[in-house]
Amino acid sequence: MPHIIVKLYAGRSDEQKQRIADEVTKAIMTATGCSEGSVSVGVEDVEPSAWTASVYEPDIVAKADTILKKPGYAPA
């Protein structure tokens, strides 16, 4: 039962978010062999000014051992 949460800067359209969810679902199904009904995808908007405190520090820095694709940036 994979559940994926995609956090990104606010401002994407509902159509873009749906496309993200659709593509992530396909990738998870391909990589894991699970059915579409087993996958759920959430898309969360984050204001740029809140990114470091809301995402970078708690989800990337604090969980560095679980990050398999590390970002190529460091917040200012």
PDB file of N, CA, C, O and CB in Angstrom:
ATOM      1  N   MET A   1       0.837  -1.183   0.000  1.00  0.00           N
ATOM      2  CA  MET A   1       0.000   0.000   0.000  1.00  0.00           C
ATOM      3  C   MET A   1       0.881   1.245   0.000  1.00  0.00           C
ATOM      4  O   MET A   1       0.945   1.939   1.015  1.00  0.00           O
ATOM      5  CB  MET A   1      -0.952  -0.001   1.215  1.00  0.00           C
ATOM      6  N   PRO A   2       1.535   1.538  -1.060  1.00  0.00           N
ATOM      7  CA  PRO A   2       2.327   2.763  -1.067  1.00  0.00           C
ATOM      8  C   PRO A   2       1.450   4.013  -0.980  1.00  0.00           C
ATOM      9  O   PRO A   2       0.442   4.134  -1.676  1.00  0.00           O
ATOM     10  CB  PRO A   2       3.185   2.819  -2.321  1.00  0.00           C
ATOM     11  N   HIS A   3       1.852   4.924  -0.121  1.00  0.00           N
ATOM     12  CA  HIS A   3       1.237   6.254  -0.062  1.00  0.00           C
ATOM     13  C   HIS A   3       2.363   7.249  -0.253  1.00  0.00           C
ATOM     14  O   HIS A   3       3.338   7.233   0.499  1.00  0.00           O
ATOM     15  CB  HIS A   3       0.461   6.501   1.304  1.00  0.00           C
ATOM     16  N   ILE A   4       2.245   8.100  -1.231  1.00  0.00           N
ATOM     17  CA  ILE A   4       3.289   9.056  -1.568  1.00  0.00           C
ATOM     18  C   ILE A   4       2.748  10.457  -1.343  1.00  0.00           C
ATOM     19  O   ILE A   4       1.626  10.776  -1.736  1.00  0.00           O
ATOM     20  CB  ILE A   4       3.774   8.872  -3.032  1.00  0.00           C
ATOM     21  N   ILE A   5       3.563  11.291  -0.705  1.00  0.00           N
ATOM     22  CA  ILE A   5       3.217  12.695  -0.517  1.00  0.00           C
ATOM     23  C   ILE A   5       4.226  13.524  -1.287  1.00  0.00           C
ATOM     24  O   ILE A   5       5.431  13.425  -1.056  1.00  0.00           O
ATOM     25  CB  ILE A   5       3.198  13.090   0.999  1.00  0.00           C
ATOM     26  N   VAL A   6       3.730  14.339  -2.204  1.00  0.00           N
ATOM     27  CA  VAL A   6       4.576  15.234  -2.980  1.00  0.00           C
ATOM     28  C   VAL A   6       4.368  16.636  -2.428  1.00  0.00           C
ATOM     29  O   VAL A   6       3.253  17.156  -2.430  1.00  0.00           O
ATOM     30  CB  VAL A   6       4.246  15.163  -4.519  1.00  0.00           C
ATOM     31  N   LYS A   7       5.451  17.242  -1.956  1.00  0.00           N
ATOM     32  CA  LYS A   7       5.392  18.608  -1.444  1.00  0.00           C
ATOM     33  C   LYS A   7       6.117  19.495  -2.440  1.00  0.00           C
ATOM     34  O   LYS A   7       7.243  19.201  -2.842  1.00  0.00           O
ATOM     35  CB  LYS A   7       6.024  18.722  -0.009  1.00  0.00           C
ATOM     36  N   LEU A   8       5.468  20.582  -2.834  1.00  0.00           N
ATOM     37  CA  LEU A   8       6.083  21.480  -3.801  1.00  0.00           C
ATOM     38  C   LEU A   8       5.619  22.902  -3.563  1.00  0.00           C
ATOM     39  O   LEU A   8       4.627  23.155  -2.879  1.00  0.00           O
ATOM     40  CB  LEU A   8       5.758  21.046  -5.230  1.00  0.00           C
ATOM     41  N   TYR A   9       6.372  23.827  -4.154  1.00  0.00           N
ATOM     42  CA  TYR A   9       5.987  25.228  -4.027  1.00  0.00           C
ATOM     43  C   TYR A   9       4.552  25.415  -4.504  1.00  0.00           C
ATOM     44  O   TYR A   9       4.135  24.818  -5.497  1.00  0.00           O
ATOM     45  CB  TYR A   9       6.947  26.135  -4.827  1.00  0.00           C
ATOM     46  N   ALA A  10       3.814  26.235  -3.800  1.00  0.00           N
ATOM     47  CA  ALA A  10       2.440  26.554  -4.169  1.00  0.00           C
ATOM     48  C   ALA A  10       2.410  27.244  -5.530  1.00  0.00           C
ATOM     49  O   ALA A  10       3.365  27.913  -5.925  1.00  0.00           O
ATOM     50  CB  ALA A  10       1.781  27.444  -3.097  1.00  0.00           C
ATOM     51  N   GLY A  11       1.302  27.068  -6.232  1.00  0.00           N
ATOM     52  CA  GLY A  11       1.124  27.766  -7.493  1.00  0.00           C
ATOM     53  C   GLY A  11       0.848  26.870  -8.682  1.00  0.00           C
ATOM     54  O   GLY A  11       0.559  27.370  -9.770  1.00  0.00           O
ATOM     55  N   ARG A  12       0.928  25.549  -8.504  1.00  0.00           N
ATOM     56  CA  ARG A  12       0.625  24.644  -9.609  1.00  0.00           C
ATOM     57  C   ARG A  12      -0.892  24.553  -9.775  1.00  0.00           C
ATOM     58  O   ARG A  12      -1.638  24.657  -8.802  1.00  0.00           O
ATOM     59  CB  ARG A  12       1.245  23.231  -9.364  1.00  0.00           C
ATOM     60  N   SER A  13      -1.328  24.362 -10.993  1.00  0.00           N
ATOM     61  CA  SER A  13      -2.762  24.222 -11.257  1.00  0.00           C
ATOM     62  C   SER A  13      -3.237  22.835 -10.822  1.00  0.00           C
ATOM     63  O   SER A  13      -2.435  21.928 -10.601  1.00  0.00           O
ATOM     64  CB  SER A  13      -3.071  24.456 -12.764  1.00  0.00           C
ATOM     65  N   ASP A  14      -4.551  22.694 -10.704  1.00  0.00           N
ATOM     66  CA  ASP A  14      -5.115  21.384 -10.372  1.00  0.00           C
ATOM     67  C   ASP A  14      -4.765  20.361 -11.448  1.00  0.00           C
ATOM     68  O   ASP A  14      -4.537  19.189 -11.145  1.00  0.00           O
ATOM     69  CB  ASP A  14      -6.643  21.479 -10.205  1.00  0.00           C
ATOM     70  N   GLU A  15      -4.723  20.805 -12.703  1.00  0.00           N
ATOM     71  CA  GLU A  15      -4.366  19.905 -13.798  1.00  0.00           C
ATOM     72  C   GLU A  15      -2.921  19.427 -13.658  1.00  0.00           C
ATOM     73  O   GLU A  15      -2.633  18.251 -13.881  1.00  0.00           O
ATOM     74  CB  GLU A  15      -4.565  20.604 -15.154  1.00  0.00           C
ATOM     75  N   GLN A  16      -2.016  20.328 -13.290  1.00  0.00           N
ATOM     76  CA  GLN A  16      -0.615  19.940 -13.086  1.00  0.00           C
ATOM     77  C   GLN A  16      -0.493  18.959 -11.926  1.00  0.00           C
ATOM     78  O   GLN A  16       0.245  17.978 -12.011  1.00  0.00           O
ATOM     79  CB  GLN A  16       0.260  21.182 -12.824  1.00  0.00           C
ATOM     80  N   LYS A  17      -1.211  19.223 -10.856  1.00  0.00           N
ATOM     81  CA  LYS A  17      -1.164  18.333  -9.693  1.00  0.00           C
ATOM     82  C   LYS A  17      -1.702  16.950 -10.054  1.00  0.00           C
ATOM     83  O   LYS A  17      -1.152  15.936  -9.625  1.00  0.00           O
ATOM     84  CB  LYS A  17      -1.971  18.930  -8.520  1.00  0.00           C
ATOM     85  N   GLN A  18      -2.766  16.909 -10.835  1.00  0.00           N
ATOM     86  CA  GLN A  18      -3.313  15.616 -11.250  1.00  0.00           C
ATOM     87  C   GLN A  18      -2.320  14.871 -12.126  1.00  0.00           C
ATOM     88  O   GLN A  18      -2.173  13.655 -12.007  1.00  0.00           O
ATOM     89  CB  GLN A  18      -4.640  15.804 -11.999  1.00  0.00           C
ATOM     90  N   ARG A  19      -1.638  15.594 -13.002  1.00  0.00           N
ATOM     91  CA  ARG A  19      -0.634  14.956 -13.857  1.00  0.00           C
ATOM     92  C   ARG A  19       0.510  14.396 -13.019  1.00  0.00           C
ATOM     93  O   ARG A  19       0.997  13.298 -13.286  1.00  0.00           O
ATOM     94  CB  ARG A  19      -0.092  15.956 -14.893  1.00  0.00           C
ATOM     95  N   ILE A  20       0.939  15.147 -12.007  1.00  0.00           N
ATOM     96  CA  ILE A  20       1.976  14.659 -11.094  1.00  0.00           C
ATOM     97  C   ILE A  20       1.505  13.365 -10.432  1.00  0.00           C
ATOM     98  O   ILE A  20       2.235  12.374 -10.406  1.00  0.00           O
ATOM     99  CB  ILE A  20       2.318  15.732 -10.017  1.00  0.00           C
ATOM    100  N   ALA A  21       0.285  13.378  -9.900  1.00  0.00           N
ATOM    101  CA  ALA A  21      -0.247  12.187  -9.226  1.00  0.00           C
ATOM    102  C   ALA A  21      -0.331  11.003 -10.187  1.00  0.00           C
ATOM    103  O   ALA A  21      -0.005   9.876  -9.816  1.00  0.00           O
ATOM    104  CB  ALA A  21      -1.636  12.482  -8.631  1.00  0.00           C
ATOM    105  N   ASP A  22      -0.765  11.257 -11.413  1.00  0.00           N
ATOM    106  CA  ASP A  22      -0.876  10.176 -12.399  1.00  0.00           C
ATOM    107  C   ASP A  22       0.493   9.584 -12.733  1.00  0.00           C
ATOM    108  O   ASP A  22       0.647   8.365 -12.794  1.00  0.00           O
ATOM    109  CB  ASP A  22      -1.549  10.690 -13.679  1.00  0.00           C
ATOM    110  N   GLU A  23       1.484  10.447 -12.949  1.00  0.00           N
ATOM    111  CA  GLU A  23       2.823   9.973 -13.321  1.00  0.00           C
ATOM    112  C   GLU A  23       3.512   9.261 -12.160  1.00  0.00           C
ATOM    113  O   GLU A  23       4.192   8.255 -12.362  1.00  0.00           O
ATOM    114  CB  GLU A  23       3.685  11.144 -13.795  1.00  0.00           C
ATOM    115  N   VAL A  24       3.337   9.779 -10.950  1.00  0.00           N
ATOM    116  CA  VAL A  24       3.917   9.124  -9.775  1.00  0.00           C
ATOM    117  C   VAL A  24       3.267   7.752  -9.584  1.00  0.00           C
ATOM    118  O   VAL A  24       3.948   6.776  -9.270  1.00  0.00           O
ATOM    119  CB  VAL A  24       3.731  10.003  -8.498  1.00  0.00           C
ATOM    120  N   THR A  25       1.959   7.685  -9.773  1.00  0.00           N
ATOM    121  CA  THR A  25       1.259   6.403  -9.657  1.00  0.00           C
ATOM    122  C   THR A  25       1.822   5.385 -10.642  1.00  0.00           C
ATOM    123  O   THR A  25       2.092   4.244 -10.269  1.00  0.00           O
ATOM    124  CB  THR A  25      -0.248   6.588  -9.896  1.00  0.00           C
ATOM    125  N   LYS A  26       2.000   5.791 -11.891  1.00  0.00           N
ATOM    126  CA  LYS A  26       2.562   4.884 -12.899  1.00  0.00           C
ATOM    127  C   LYS A  26       3.956   4.409 -12.501  1.00  0.00           C
ATOM    128  O   LYS A  26       4.270   3.224 -12.615  1.00  0.00           O
ATOM    129  CB  LYS A  26       2.617   5.575 -14.268  1.00  0.00           C
ATOM    130  N   ALA A  27       4.787   5.335 -12.035  1.00  0.00           N
ATOM    131  CA  ALA A  27       6.157   4.976 -11.651  1.00  0.00           C
ATOM    132  C   ALA A  27       6.168   3.992 -10.486  1.00  0.00           C
ATOM    133  O   ALA A  27       6.943   3.036 -10.490  1.00  0.00           O
ATOM    134  CB  ALA A  27       6.952   6.233 -11.280  1.00  0.00           C
ATOM    135  N   ILE A  28       5.322   4.217  -9.499  1.00  0.00           N
ATOM    136  CA  ILE A  28       5.254   3.316  -8.345  1.00  0.00           C
ATOM    137  C   ILE A  28       4.757   1.937  -8.769  1.00  0.00           C
ATOM    138  O   ILE A  28       5.283   0.920  -8.318  1.00  0.00           O
ATOM    139  CB  ILE A  28       4.334   3.900  -7.255  1.00  0.00           C
ATOM    140  N   MET A  29       3.751   1.902  -9.628  1.00  0.00           N
ATOM    141  CA  MET A  29       3.240   0.619 -10.108  1.00  0.00           C
ATOM    142  C   MET A  29       4.325  -0.147 -10.855  1.00  0.00           C
ATOM    143  O   MET A  29       4.476  -1.354 -10.667  1.00  0.00           O
ATOM    144  CB  MET A  29       2.018   0.830 -11.016  1.00  0.00           C
ATOM    145  N   THR A  30       5.077   0.547 -11.697  1.00  0.00           N
ATOM    146  CA  THR A  30       6.152  -0.091 -12.456  1.00  0.00           C
ATOM    147  C   THR A  30       7.252  -0.597 -11.535  1.00  0.00           C
ATOM    148  O   THR A  30       7.728  -1.721 -11.692  1.00  0.00           O
ATOM    149  CB  THR A  30       6.733   0.883 -13.478  1.00  0.00           C
ATOM    150  N   ALA A  31       7.655   0.222 -10.582  1.00  0.00           N
ATOM    151  CA  ALA A  31       8.778  -0.124  -9.706  1.00  0.00           C
ATOM    152  C   ALA A  31       8.438  -1.208  -8.691  1.00  0.00           C
ATOM    153  O   ALA A  31       9.303  -1.999  -8.314  1.00  0.00           O
ATOM    154  CB  ALA A  31       9.251   1.103  -8.978  1.00  0.00           C
ATOM    155  N   THR A  32       7.182  -1.250  -8.247  1.00  0.00           N
ATOM    156  CA  THR A  32       6.824  -2.187  -7.179  1.00  0.00           C
ATOM    157  C   THR A  32       5.985  -3.369  -7.648  1.00  0.00           C
ATOM    158  O   THR A  32       5.897  -4.385  -6.958  1.00  0.00           O
ATOM    159  CB  THR A  32       6.083  -1.461  -6.108  1.00  0.00           C
ATOM    160  N   GLY A  33       5.376  -3.237  -8.806  1.00  0.00           N
ATOM    161  CA  GLY A  33       4.495  -4.292  -9.287  1.00  0.00           C
ATOM    162  C   GLY A  33       3.130  -4.293  -8.628  1.00  0.00           C
ATOM    163  O   GLY A  33       2.358  -5.234  -8.813  1.00  0.00           O
ATOM    164  N   CYS A  34       2.815  -3.258  -7.864  1.00  0.00           N
ATOM    165  CA  CYS A  34       1.518  -3.209  -7.196  1.00  0.00           C
ATOM    166  C   CYS A  34       0.449  -2.667  -8.151  1.00  0.00           C
ATOM    167  O   CYS A  34       0.759  -2.088  -9.192  1.00  0.00           O
ATOM    168  CB  CYS A  34       1.598  -2.337  -5.921  1.00  0.00           C
ATOM    169  N   SER A  35      -0.787  -2.866  -7.777  1.00  0.00           N
ATOM    170  CA  SER A  35      -1.900  -2.413  -8.605  1.00  0.00           C
ATOM    171  C   SER A  35      -2.189  -0.936  -8.356  1.00  0.00           C
ATOM    172  O   SER A  35      -1.800  -0.373  -7.333  1.00  0.00           O
ATOM    173  CB  SER A  35      -3.154  -3.254  -8.328  1.00  0.00           C
ATOM    174  N   GLU A  36      -2.878  -0.325  -9.313  1.00  0.00           N
ATOM    175  CA  GLU A  36      -3.239   1.085  -9.180  1.00  0.00           C
ATOM    176  C   GLU A  36      -4.079   1.326  -7.933  1.00  0.00           C
ATOM    177  O   GLU A  36      -3.938   2.360  -7.279  1.00  0.00           O
ATOM    178  CB  GLU A  36      -3.996   1.558 -10.417  1.00  0.00           C
ATOM    179  N   GLY A  37      -4.941   0.389  -7.605  1.00  0.00           N
ATOM    180  CA  GLY A  37      -5.790   0.536  -6.433  1.00  0.00           C
ATOM    181  C   GLY A  37      -5.043   0.521  -5.113  1.00  0.00           C
ATOM    182  O   GLY A  37      -5.600   0.892  -4.080  1.00  0.00           O
ATOM    183  N   SER A  38      -3.791   0.099  -5.137  1.00  0.00           N
ATOM    184  CA  SER A  38      -2.978   0.064  -3.920  1.00  0.00           C
ATOM    185  C   SER A  38      -2.250   1.377  -3.664  1.00  0.00           C
ATOM    186  O   SER A  38      -1.734   1.599  -2.569  1.00  0.00           O
ATOM    187  CB  SER A  38      -1.973  -1.061  -4.003  1.00  0.00           C
ATOM    188  N   VAL A  39      -2.208   2.245  -4.669  1.00  0.00           N
ATOM    189  CA  VAL A  39      -1.406   3.467  -4.594  1.00  0.00           C
ATOM    190  C   VAL A  39      -2.286   4.665  -4.256  1.00  0.00           C
ATOM    191  O   VAL A  39      -3.374   4.822  -4.809  1.00  0.00           O
ATOM    192  CB  VAL A  39      -0.665   3.710  -5.921  1.00  0.00           C
ATOM    193  N   SER A  40      -1.807   5.506  -3.345  1.00  0.00           N
ATOM    194  CA  SER A  40      -2.444   6.804  -3.101  1.00  0.00           C
ATOM    195  C   SER A  40      -1.361   7.869  -3.156  1.00  0.00           C
ATOM    196  O   SER A  40      -0.227   7.652  -2.730  1.00  0.00           O
ATOM    197  CB  SER A  40      -3.198   6.831  -1.719  1.00  0.00           C
ATOM    198  N   VAL A  41      -1.738   9.029  -3.691  1.00  0.00           N
ATOM    199  CA  VAL A  41      -0.785  10.123  -3.867  1.00  0.00           C
ATOM    200  C   VAL A  41      -1.428  11.411  -3.375  1.00  0.00           C
ATOM    201  O   VAL A  41      -2.534  11.761  -3.788  1.00  0.00           O
ATOM    202  CB  VAL A  41      -0.341  10.256  -5.357  1.00  0.00           C
ATOM    203  N   GLY A  42      -0.732  12.109  -2.495  1.00  0.00           N
ATOM    204  CA  GLY A  42      -1.159  13.422  -2.042  1.00  0.00           C
ATOM    205  C   GLY A  42      -0.206  14.478  -2.570  1.00  0.00           C
ATOM    206  O   GLY A  42       0.995  14.237  -2.691  1.00  0.00           O
ATOM    207  N   VAL A  43      -0.743  15.652  -2.884  1.00  0.00           N
ATOM    208  CA  VAL A  43       0.084  16.767  -3.338  1.00  0.00           C
ATOM    209  C   VAL A  43      -0.175  17.928  -2.388  1.00  0.00           C
ATOM    210  O   VAL A  43      -1.305  18.399  -2.261  1.00  0.00           O
ATOM    211  CB  VAL A  43      -0.230  17.162  -4.837  1.00  0.00           C
ATOM    212  N   GLU A  44       0.882  18.385  -1.722  1.00  0.00           N
ATOM    213  CA  GLU A  44       0.760  19.454  -0.731  1.00  0.00           C
ATOM    214  C   GLU A  44       1.484  20.701  -1.207  1.00  0.00           C
ATOM    215  O   GLU A  44       2.664  20.653  -1.556  1.00  0.00           O
ATOM    216  CB  GLU A  44       1.316  19.004   0.629  1.00  0.00           C
ATOM    217  N   ASP A  45       0.764  21.821  -1.216  1.00  0.00           N
ATOM    218  CA  ASP A  45       1.364  23.111  -1.547  1.00  0.00           C
ATOM    219  C   ASP A  45       2.098  23.661  -0.333  1.00  0.00           C
ATOM    220  O   ASP A  45       1.599  23.599   0.791  1.00  0.00           O
ATOM    221  CB  ASP A  45       0.289  24.112  -2.032  1.00  0.00           C
ATOM    222  N   VAL A  46       3.279  24.194  -0.573  1.00  0.00           N
ATOM    223  CA  VAL A  46       4.064  24.817   0.490  1.00  0.00           C
ATOM    224  C   VAL A  46       4.518  26.180  -0.019  1.00  0.00           C
ATOM    225  O   VAL A  46       5.080  26.285  -1.109  1.00  0.00           O
ATOM    226  CB  VAL A  46       5.294  23.920   0.911  1.00  0.00           C
ATOM    227  N   GLU A  47       4.278  27.200   0.753  1.00  0.00           N
ATOM    228  CA  GLU A  47       4.742  28.537   0.374  1.00  0.00           C
ATOM    229  C   GLU A  47       6.271  28.552   0.399  1.00  0.00           C
ATOM    230  O   GLU A  47       6.878  27.973   1.299  1.00  0.00           O
ATOM    231  CB  GLU A  47       4.156  29.633   1.332  1.00  0.00           C
ATOM    232  N   PRO A  48       6.894  29.204  -0.575  1.00  0.00           N
ATOM    233  CA  PRO A  48       8.362  29.242  -0.613  1.00  0.00           C
ATOM    234  C   PRO A  48       8.992  29.720   0.697  1.00  0.00           C
ATOM    235  O   PRO A  48      10.034  29.211   1.110  1.00  0.00           O
ATOM    236  CB  PRO A  48       8.814  30.141  -1.737  1.00  0.00           C
ATOM    237  N   SER A  49       8.360  30.690   1.342  1.00  0.00           N
ATOM    238  CA  SER A  49       8.915  31.219   2.590  1.00  0.00           C
ATOM    239  C   SER A  49       8.872  30.202   3.729  1.00  0.00           C
ATOM    240  O   SER A  49       9.586  30.352   4.720  1.00  0.00           O
ATOM    241  CB  SER A  49       8.163  32.470   2.998  1.00  0.00           C
ATOM    242  N   ALA A  50       8.045  29.178   3.593  1.00  0.00           N
ATOM    243  CA  ALA A  50       7.913  28.158   4.639  1.00  0.00           C
ATOM    244  C   ALA A  50       8.671  26.876   4.310  1.00  0.00           C
ATOM    245  O   ALA A  50       8.697  25.957   5.129  1.00  0.00           O
ATOM    246  CB  ALA A  50       6.451  27.835   4.860  1.00  0.00           C
ATOM    247  N   TRP A  51       9.292  26.791   3.126  1.00  0.00           N
ATOM    248  CA  TRP A  51       9.910  25.547   2.669  1.00  0.00           C
ATOM    249  C   TRP A  51      10.966  25.011   3.639  1.00  0.00           C
ATOM    250  O   TRP A  51      10.943  23.830   3.985  1.00  0.00           O
ATOM    251  CB  TRP A  51      10.537  25.761   1.312  1.00  0.00           C
ATOM    252  N   THR A  52      11.878  25.857   4.074  1.00  0.00           N
ATOM    253  CA  THR A  52      12.966  25.390   4.941  1.00  0.00           C
ATOM    254  C   THR A  52      12.428  24.805   6.239  1.00  0.00           C
ATOM    255  O   THR A  52      12.810  23.703   6.632  1.00  0.00           O
ATOM    256  CB  THR A  52      13.934  26.537   5.248  1.00  0.00           C
ATOM    257  N   ALA A  53      11.545  25.537   6.905  1.00  0.00           N
ATOM    258  CA  ALA A  53      11.028  25.085   8.196  1.00  0.00           C
ATOM    259  C   ALA A  53      10.012  23.951   8.073  1.00  0.00           C
ATOM    260  O   ALA A  53       9.933  23.091   8.950  1.00  0.00           O
ATOM    261  CB  ALA A  53      10.398  26.242   8.922  1.00  0.00           C
ATOM    262  N   SER A  54       9.237  23.945   6.992  1.00  0.00           N
ATOM    263  CA  SER A  54       8.162  22.961   6.851  1.00  0.00           C
ATOM    264  C   SER A  54       8.561  21.681   6.130  1.00  0.00           C
ATOM    265  O   SER A  54       7.966  20.627   6.356  1.00  0.00           O
ATOM    266  CB  SER A  54       7.028  23.580   6.132  1.00  0.00           C
ATOM    267  N   VAL A  55       9.573  21.769   5.256  1.00  0.00           N
ATOM    268  CA  VAL A  55       9.945  20.607   4.446  1.00  0.00           C
ATOM    269  C   VAL A  55      11.424  20.265   4.579  1.00  0.00           C
ATOM    270  O   VAL A  55      11.769  19.142   4.949  1.00  0.00           O
ATOM    271  CB  VAL A  55       9.608  20.859   2.988  1.00  0.00           C
ATOM    272  N   TYR A  56      12.293  21.214   4.283  1.00  0.00           N
ATOM    273  CA  TYR A  56      13.722  20.910   4.210  1.00  0.00           C
ATOM    274  C   TYR A  56      14.273  20.371   5.530  1.00  0.00           C
ATOM    275  O   TYR A  56      14.920  19.325   5.559  1.00  0.00           O
ATOM    276  CB  TYR A  56      14.493  22.151   3.806  1.00  0.00           C
ATOM    277  N   GLU A  57      14.013  21.085   6.610  1.00  0.00           N
ATOM    278  CA  GLU A  57      14.561  20.640   7.902  1.00  0.00           C
ATOM    279  C   GLU A  57      13.901  19.350   8.414  1.00  0.00           C
ATOM    280  O   GLU A  57      14.616  18.404   8.741  1.00  0.00           O
ATOM    281  CB  GLU A  57      14.391  21.746   8.943  1.00  0.00           C
ATOM    282  N   PRO A  58      12.554  19.277   8.495  1.00  0.00           N
ATOM    283  CA  PRO A  58      11.961  18.060   9.068  1.00  0.00           C
ATOM    284  C   PRO A  58      11.962  16.838   8.154  1.00  0.00           C
ATOM    285  O   PRO A  58      12.070  15.709   8.634  1.00  0.00           O
ATOM    286  CB  PRO A  58      10.566  18.345   9.465  1.00  0.00           C
ATOM    287  N   ASP A  59      11.845  17.048   6.845  1.00  0.00           N
ATOM    288  CA  ASP A  59      11.705  15.902   5.937  1.00  0.00           C
ATOM    289  C   ASP A  59      12.991  15.505   5.231  1.00  0.00           C
ATOM    290  O   ASP A  59      13.148  14.348   4.842  1.00  0.00           O
ATOM    291  CB  ASP A  59      10.668  16.204   4.911  1.00  0.00           C
ATOM    292  N   ILE A  60      13.910  16.439   5.061  1.00  0.00           N
ATOM    293  CA  ILE A  60      15.145  16.143   4.330  1.00  0.00           C
ATOM    294  C   ILE A  60      16.327  16.015   5.285  1.00  0.00           C
ATOM    295  O   ILE A  60      17.007  14.989   5.294  1.00  0.00           O
ATOM    296  CB  ILE A  60      15.426  17.235   3.286  1.00  0.00           C
ATOM    297  N   VAL A  61      16.573  17.034   6.077  1.00  0.00           N
ATOM    298  CA  VAL A  61      17.715  17.000   6.996  1.00  0.00           C
ATOM    299  C   VAL A  61      17.498  15.961   8.099  1.00  0.00           C
ATOM    300  O   VAL A  61      18.367  15.124   8.344  1.00  0.00           O
ATOM    301  CB  VAL A  61      17.946  18.391   7.617  1.00  0.00           C
ATOM    302  N   ALA A  62      16.351  16.016   8.757  1.00  0.00           N
ATOM    303  CA  ALA A  62      16.103  15.125   9.896  1.00  0.00           C
ATOM    304  C   ALA A  62      15.933  13.660   9.489  1.00  0.00           C
ATOM    305  O   ALA A  62      16.077  12.764  10.321  1.00  0.00           O
ATOM    306  CB  ALA A  62      14.871  15.584  10.640  1.00  0.00           C
ATOM    307  N   LYS A  63      15.629  13.415   8.224  1.00  0.00           N
ATOM    308  CA  LYS A  63      15.434  12.038   7.751  1.00  0.00           C
ATOM    309  C   LYS A  63      16.423  11.703   6.640  1.00  0.00           C
ATOM    310  O   LYS A  63      16.101  10.954   5.717  1.00  0.00           O
ATOM    311  CB  LYS A  63      13.989  11.836   7.253  1.00  0.00           C
ATOM    312  N   ALA A  64      17.613  12.257   6.732  1.00  0.00           N
ATOM    313  CA  ALA A  64      18.623  12.100   5.673  1.00  0.00           C
ATOM    314  C   ALA A  64      18.896  10.641   5.337  1.00  0.00           C
ATOM    315  O   ALA A  64      19.192  10.316   4.187  1.00  0.00           O
ATOM    316  CB  ALA A  64      19.919  12.770   6.087  1.00  0.00           C
ATOM    317  N   ASP A  65      18.799   9.768   6.320  1.00  0.00           N
ATOM    318  CA  ASP A  65      19.084   8.349   6.068  1.00  0.00           C
ATOM    319  C   ASP A  65      18.010   7.662   5.222  1.00  0.00           C
ATOM    320  O   ASP A  65      18.224   6.548   4.744  1.00  0.00           O
ATOM    321  CB  ASP A  65      19.226   7.617   7.385  1.00  0.00           C
ATOM    322  N   THR A  66      16.866   8.308   5.033  1.00  0.00           N
ATOM    323  CA  THR A  66      15.806   7.729   4.209  1.00  0.00           C
ATOM    324  C   THR A  66      15.695   8.390   2.835  1.00  0.00           C
ATOM    325  O   THR A  66      14.903   7.952   2.001  1.00  0.00           O
ATOM    326  CB  THR A  66      14.483   7.839   4.929  1.00  0.00           C
ATOM    327  N   ILE A  67      16.476   9.432   2.597  1.00  0.00           N
ATOM    328  CA  ILE A  67      16.408  10.170   1.328  1.00  0.00           C
ATOM    329  C   ILE A  67      17.296   9.472   0.302  1.00  0.00           C
ATOM    330  O   ILE A  67      18.522   9.505   0.415  1.00  0.00           O
ATOM    331  CB  ILE A  67      16.847  11.663   1.515  1.00  0.00           C
ATOM    332  N   LEU A  68      16.684   8.843  -0.692  1.00  0.00           N
ATOM    333  CA  LEU A  68      17.434   8.119  -1.715  1.00  0.00           C
ATOM    334  C   LEU A  68      17.810   9.009  -2.893  1.00  0.00           C
ATOM    335  O   LEU A  68      18.778   8.722  -3.596  1.00  0.00           O
ATOM    336  CB  LEU A  68      16.629   6.937  -2.207  1.00  0.00           C
ATOM    337  N   LYS A  69      17.068  10.073  -3.116  1.00  0.00           N
ATOM    338  CA  LYS A  69      17.400  11.062  -4.140  1.00  0.00           C
ATOM    339  C   LYS A  69      17.524  12.389  -3.406  1.00  0.00           C
ATOM    340  O   LYS A  69      16.525  13.032  -3.085  1.00  0.00           O
ATOM    341  CB  LYS A  69      16.308  11.123  -5.304  1.00  0.00           C
ATOM    342  N   LYS A  70      18.760  12.788  -3.146  1.00  0.00           N
ATOM    343  CA  LYS A  70      19.010  14.006  -2.373  1.00  0.00           C
ATOM    344  C   LYS A  70      18.878  15.236  -3.268  1.00  0.00           C
ATOM    345  O   LYS A  70      19.187  15.173  -4.458  1.00  0.00           O
ATOM    346  CB  LYS A  70      20.412  13.962  -1.722  1.00  0.00           C
ATOM    347  N   PRO A  71      18.421  16.358  -2.700  1.00  0.00           N
ATOM    348  CA  PRO A  71      18.290  17.572  -3.501  1.00  0.00           C
ATOM    349  C   PRO A  71      19.657  18.164  -3.832  1.00  0.00           C
ATOM    350  O   PRO A  71      20.635  17.932  -3.121  1.00  0.00           O
ATOM    351  CB  PRO A  71      17.435  18.605  -2.764  1.00  0.00           C
ATOM    352  N   GLY A  72      19.709  18.915  -4.898  1.00  0.00           N
ATOM    353  CA  GLY A  72      20.951  19.561  -5.307  1.00  0.00           C
ATOM    354  C   GLY A  72      21.012  21.006  -4.860  1.00  0.00           C
ATOM    355  O   GLY A  72      21.639  21.836  -5.518  1.00  0.00           O
ATOM    356  N   TYR A  73      20.372  21.312  -3.753  1.00  0.00           N
ATOM    357  CA  TYR A  73      20.349  22.676  -3.236  1.00  0.00           C
ATOM    358  C   TYR A  73      20.444  22.639  -1.719  1.00  0.00           C
ATOM    359  O   TYR A  73      20.231  21.607  -1.084  1.00  0.00           O
ATOM    360  CB  TYR A  73      19.069  23.422  -3.688  1.00  0.00           C
ATOM    361  N   ALA A  74      20.764  23.778  -1.169  1.00  0.00           N
ATOM    362  CA  ALA A  74      20.686  23.988   0.276  1.00  0.00           C
ATOM    363  C   ALA A  74      19.982  25.322   0.451  1.00  0.00           C
ATOM    364  O   ALA A  74      20.287  26.277  -0.263  1.00  0.00           O
ATOM    365  CB  ALA A  74      22.123  23.971   0.977  1.00  0.00           C
ATOM    366  N   PRO A  75      19.048  25.407   1.386  1.00  0.00           N
ATOM    367  CA  PRO A  75      18.326  26.669   1.544  1.00  0.00           C
ATOM    368  C   PRO A  75      19.255  27.797   1.959  1.00  0.00           C
ATOM    369  O   PRO A  75      20.273  27.593   2.620  1.00  0.00           O
ATOM    370  CB  PRO A  75      17.212  26.516   2.567  1.00  0.00           C
ATOM    371  N   ALA A  76      18.868  28.977   1.550  1.00  0.00           N
ATOM    372  CA  ALA A  76      19.676  30.173   1.863  1.00  0.00           C
ATOM    373  C   ALA A  76      19.525  30.570   3.305  1.00  0.00           C
ATOM    374  O   ALA A  76      20.130  31.549   3.743  1.00  0.00           O
ATOM    375  CB  ALA A  76      19.285  31.344   0.970  1.00  0.00           C
TER     376      ALA A  76
END
